[in-house]
């Protein structure tokens, strides 16, 4: 392999004279570099977005969530909770009642998702860093308090200091009486004061309010039923291991999901988009590899005399083929190394300076997040090797079809 590499390197280096083949070769390197850089940056952005989604959900959602396979709710009693607590990895069990309700404040109203949680929800400290106004509490001096999203506060113009106008929360109780003109026969209504405002992301800020569990239980007439249980895992225990243990303990009637599984469809969509982006840019690379094809084809035509001399010196067709395949590899690797360097440089600059903004005032981060991962570099390298190798086969086979008699 030393001889093919030595000769291919001589062809690859421009030397004193720069001809048309050298220019095409340089363009091929630049094209491969640009596509490689695009692959690295695009895949890193998708990695960053995936991490951003996970961090967002980890703030709002529990580490583990238990819900019924069938039906909207399930019965929770002392024995059931003790059964779950028997797992040594379980630190906190928060009981949850969640449903859509109508919230009215003064003359304004909107439908929101109400989440009633037991008092130990505050011990999970999931909202502590997200409170932007008020005090994080559910009870104080005999009063119930709600924690509302910032979007709900803006839409209803809710004042945390208004003692005279509480939030009115309405929930339908008797569908059969819908023809009645008396709203008290159709809806349950409870009043609650807004005690704090959280800000996480528009999707949550515009839709969620947290209330005490007993408030939700009374409003929705749930009794001992719950829509889910939220589990905080003890420090030092692996979430997935505790999940598997709970699945075995509770059986097939319950879903036990970690954070990723609670939003599997969204994360799957991000992964599919990333895959399609990878294939799209790889297709562009395949089209761009035609430059390498034409470059090697012209080189094979231009070097017929050199090949004939090599044959007369005892070179084999396999050696000649190896020369042109190595030439294609040198072009591809040069472009790939340059592209990787540029891609990594752009990603590092984006991480440090946030050059490209997301362009949304309400976004959780100002600039597009990026995260570089080794598997992306490996897959990019393999893709470049395969595509450029395929593009080099035809010119290499053409190069070995040289007649010594006609070219010397």
Number of C-alpha atoms within 10 A of each C-alpha: 9 8 13 19 18 13 15 21 15 12 17 18 11 15 10 6 6 10 11 11 19 18 13 17 25 19 18 25 24 19 22 29 26 19 25 29 25 19 26 25 23 19 23 23 20 22 21 18 18 21 16 17 16 16 13 14 18 15 16 15 19 22 20 25 22 23 20 18 13 10 8 13 18 19 13 16 11 7 9 11 14 10 12 17 16 11 13 12 22 20 14 17 21 22 22 25 24 23 15 14 20 17 23 17 18 12 6 11 16 14 16 19 17 22 22 25 26 18 16 12 23 15 12 17 11 14 18 14 11 17 18 15 15 14 15 19 17 24 14 9 5 6 9 18 24 24 25 27 27 25 20 22 19 12 13 17 12 21 15 17 11 10 9 6 16 19 19 16 23 22 18 17 17 12 11 9 13 14 10 11 9 10 14 13 16 19 20 17 19 16 16 17 23 27 21 23 26 25 20 21 18 14 10 18 19 20 18 22 25 22 28 23 22 17 20 23 19 13 20 20 13 16 12 11 17 23 21 24 23 22 28 19 22 14 10 7 13 11 20 15 11 21 23 12 15 24 17 11 14 15 10 11 12 18 19 28 23 21 18 18 14 17 15 13 11 14 18 14 11 17 15 12 14 19 13 12 16 21 14 13 16 20 14 14 22 20 12 19 25 16 20 28 22 18 25 27 21 16 21 22 14 13 16 20 17 15 25 22 15 16 18 13 9 9 14 13 18 12 18 24 21 21 25 29 25 23 27 30 19 17 22 27 19 18 25 25 17 18 24 24 16 19 24 16 14 17 24 15 13 19 17 9 10 17 14 13 12 15 11 10 8 12 12 14 14 15 17 18 22 24 18 19 12 8 9 16 17 11 13 21 17 11 18 24 17 11 19 24 19 16 23 25 18 16 24 26 18 15 25 21 14 19 13 16 8 9 13 12
